[in-house]
Structures are given as structure tokens and as C-alpha cells.
Amino acid sequence: MKKLILAAALFSLAGTALAAGKPCEELKSEIAAKIDANGATHYSLEVVDKGAAADGKVVGSCEAGTKEIVYKRG
């Protein structure tokens, strides 16, 4: 029974950490590194409020889902 309670407590802590989300600048850096590794050039990544009209493709979500990272070619 103690193991079950411990497991439930650990899962609730893990859920809280996931719900917090990554900071936007950290996620933006990770996405930029992946794009650079694929050889892409002349692009921009912009952090915008979720649902804001953005001219580009949403490639990530951060700050607990309140902001989005938008990829633009150019």
C-alpha cells in the first residue's frame, strides 16, 4: 500500500512539472538548433501569444501553453 501511495505522489509531482512547460527562450534555442542541424538558413523564430495572428508555422508551445513559437522563412 505504501508503494502505491508513493507512486501516486511521484506521478502528481511529475504532472505538475510537465504542466509548467518550458521557458520560451530555452525551447526556442532547442528548435533553432534542430533547424540549423538540418541545414536551413534565412529563417526566423518568433515567440507570440497563443492564438495571435502570426505569419508563419507554429513549431512549439511554451510557458504552460500560453505562448507559441512561430517559424518564418525568409
Backbone as CSV, one residue per row, in Angstrom:
resi,resn,N_x,N_y,N_z,CA_x,CA_y,CA_z,C_x,C_y,C_z
1,MET,0.828,-1.186,0.000,0.000,0.000,0.000,0.877,1.256,0.000
2,LYS,1.991,1.207,0.735,2.883,2.367,0.782,3.470,2.657,-0.596
3,LYS,3.778,1.594,-1.344,4.335,1.769,-2.679,3.324,2.442,-3.604
4,LEU,2.066,2.096,-3.464,1.018,2.685,-4.280,0.876,4.180,-3.980
5,ILE,0.914,4.525,-2.716,0.805,5.935,-2.321,2.028,6.709,-2.811
6,LEU,3.207,6.119,-2.693,4.426,6.756,-3.162,4.379,6.968,-4.676
7,ALA,3.925,5.957,-5.404,3.821,6.067,-6.860,2.844,7.174,-7.245
8,ALA,1.714,7.258,-6.573,0.733,8.299,-6.862,1.314,9.684,-6.588
9,ALA,2.063,9.812,-5.519,2.674,11.099,-5.187,3.705,11.502,-6.238
10,LEU,4.507,10.555,-6.703,5.510,10.847,-7.724,4.863,11.242,-9.049
11,PHE,3.782,10.556,-9.421,3.086,10.909,-10.657,2.468,12.301,-10.581
12,SER,1.962,12.667,-9.430,1.366,14.003,-9.308,2.445,15.082,-9.398
13,LEU,3.620,14.818,-8.848,4.720,15.777,-8.967,5.199,15.887,-10.409
14,ALA,5.274,14.773,-11.096,5.706,14.781,-12.493,4.694,15.527,-13.352
15,GLY,3.429,15.351,-13.087,2.394,16.055,-13.837,2.477,17.551,-13.643
16,THR,2.789,17.979,-12.442,2.931,19.406,-12.166,4.115,19.981,-12.928
17,ALA,5.198,19.264,-12.998,6.382,19.739,-13.721,6.103,19.838,-15.213
18,LEU,5.390,18.884,-15.774,5.064,18.924,-17.192,4.095,20.041,-17.508
19,ALA,3.164,20.311,-16.622,2.178,21.358,-16.860,2.814,22.740,-16.870
20,ALA,3.923,22.900,-16.180,4.581,24.197,-16.128,5.147,24.578,-17.493
21,GLY,5.563,23.611,-18.279,6.100,23.884,-19.596,7.501,24.459,-19.540
22,LYS,8.123,24.520,-20.701,9.483,25.055,-20.786,9.430,26.564,-20.950
23,PRO,10.475,27.215,-20.484,10.602,28.651,-20.784,10.759,28.830,-22.295
24,CYS,10.193,29.883,-22.839,10.183,30.092,-24.289,11.580,30.185,-24.889
25,GLU,12.474,30.895,-24.242,13.816,31.056,-24.805,14.569,29.732,-24.867
26,GLU,14.360,28.875,-23.869,15.017,27.561,-23.873,14.498,26.714,-25.029
27,LEU,13.179,26.665,-25.192,12.591,25.879,-26.268,12.963,26.462,-27.629
28,LYS,12.973,27.773,-27.746,13.338,28.435,-28.988,14.768,28.056,-29.387
29,SER,15.679,27.998,-28.430,17.067,27.605,-28.701,17.152,26.159,-29.177
30,GLU,16.384,25.282,-28.558,16.383,23.873,-28.965,15.852,23.714,-30.388
31,ILE,14.786,24.425,-30.707,14.209,24.346,-32.047,15.187,24.910,-33.071
32,ALA,15.816,26.032,-32.751,16.801,26.634,-33.661,17.956,25.671,-33.928
33,ALA,18.407,24.969,-32.910,19.498,24.007,-33.084,19.093,22.886,-34.043
34,LYS,17.852,22.409,-33.941,17.377,21.347,-34.837,17.266,21.867,-36.270
35,ILE,16.763,23.083,-36.431,16.639,23.659,-37.770,18.019,23.859,-38.383
36,ASP,18.954,24.386,-37.602,20.323,24.588,-38.082,20.975,23.268,-38.466
37,ALA,20.714,22.213,-37.690,21.288,20.898,-37.970,20.779,20.340,-39.295
38,ASN,19.578,20.764,-39.706,19.025,20.322,-40.985,19.523,21.167,-42.151
39,GLY,20.362,22.162,-41.862,20.969,22.969,-42.912,20.130,24.146,-43.373
40,ALA,19.072,24.468,-42.689,18.221,25.595,-43.091,18.912,26.916,-42.795
41,THR,18.696,27.874,-43.672,19.220,29.225,-43.484,18.104,30.212,-43.792
42,HIS,18.308,31.448,-43.423,17.348,32.526,-43.700,15.960,32.218,-43.144
43,TYR,15.889,32.051,-41.862,14.619,31.820,-41.186,14.605,32.642,-39.906
44,SER,13.416,32.745,-39.309,13.319,33.396,-38.001,12.346,32.621,-37.134
45,LEU,12.583,32.678,-35.837,11.677,32.110,-34.845,11.196,33.252,-33.979
46,GLU,9.894,33.330,-33.782,9.312,34.423,-33.012,8.384,33.857,-31.947
47,VAL,8.472,34.380,-30.740,7.579,33.987,-29.654,6.388,34.947,-29.654
48,VAL,5.179,34.376,-29.747,3.962,35.187,-29.770,2.959,34.623,-28.770
49,ASP,1.982,35.419,-28.402,0.909,34.936,-27.542,0.104,33.880,-28.288
50,LYS,-0.388,32.894,-27.570,-1.153,31.816,-28.180,-2.380,32.402,-28.869
51,GLY,-2.601,31.980,-30.087,-3.752,32.424,-30.838,-3.564,33.747,-31.552
52,ALA,-2.431,34.407,-31.337,-2.170,35.676,-32.023,-1.966,35.387,-33.509
53,ALA,-2.458,36.274,-34.327,-2.291,36.101,-35.759,-0.808,36.209,-36.091
54,ALA,-0.235,35.114,-36.525,1.191,35.091,-36.845,1.353,34.635,-38.284
55,ASP,2.289,35.234,-38.964,2.551,34.914,-40.352,3.648,33.855,-40.412
56,GLY,3.277,32.610,-40.257,4.241,31.530,-40.264,3.636,30.261,-39.694
57,LYS,4.486,29.280,-39.443,4.044,27.979,-38.933,4.390,27.858,-37.457
58,VAL,3.421,27.458,-36.657,3.657,27.235,-35.230,4.460,25.944,-35.088
59,VAL,5.630,26.049,-34.438,6.515,24.899,-34.285,6.734,24.510,-32.827
60,GLY,6.128,25.244,-31.899,6.290,24.907,-30.490,5.361,25.711,-29.610
61,SER,5.184,25.214,-28.402,4.347,25.870,-27.403,5.144,25.931,-26.107
62,CYS,5.054,27.066,-25.396,5.847,27.227,-24.182,5.069,28.028,-23.146
63,GLU,5.714,28.229,-21.992,5.096,28.973,-20.882,3.713,28.403,-20.545
64,ALA,3.685,27.100,-20.346,2.456,26.370,-19.977,1.361,26.541,-21.020
65,GLY,1.763,26.632,-22.299,0.799,26.712,-23.381,0.236,28.098,-23.637
66,THR,0.759,29.120,-22.987,0.246,30.475,-23.177,0.917,31.194,-24.338
67,LYS,2.052,30.671,-24.809,2.781,31.290,-25.914,3.132,30.225,-26.948
68,GLU,3.358,30.675,-28.183,3.725,29.780,-29.260,4.991,30.305,-29.930
69,ILE,5.733,29.386,-30.525,6.926,29.750,-31.285,6.582,29.554,-32.756
70,VAL,6.779,30.614,-33.537,6.398,30.623,-34.945,7.657,30.653,-35.806
71,TYR,7.677,29.788,-36.798,8.789,29.679,-37.757,8.399,30.435,-39.028
72,LYS,9.305,31.285,-39.487,9.084,32.026,-40.741,10.300,31.865,-41.634
73,ARG,10.079,31.567,-42.893,11.168,31.505,-43.864,11.388,32.886,-44.424
74,GLY,12.606,33.155,-44.774,12.816,34.470,-45.366,14.176,34.806,-45.526
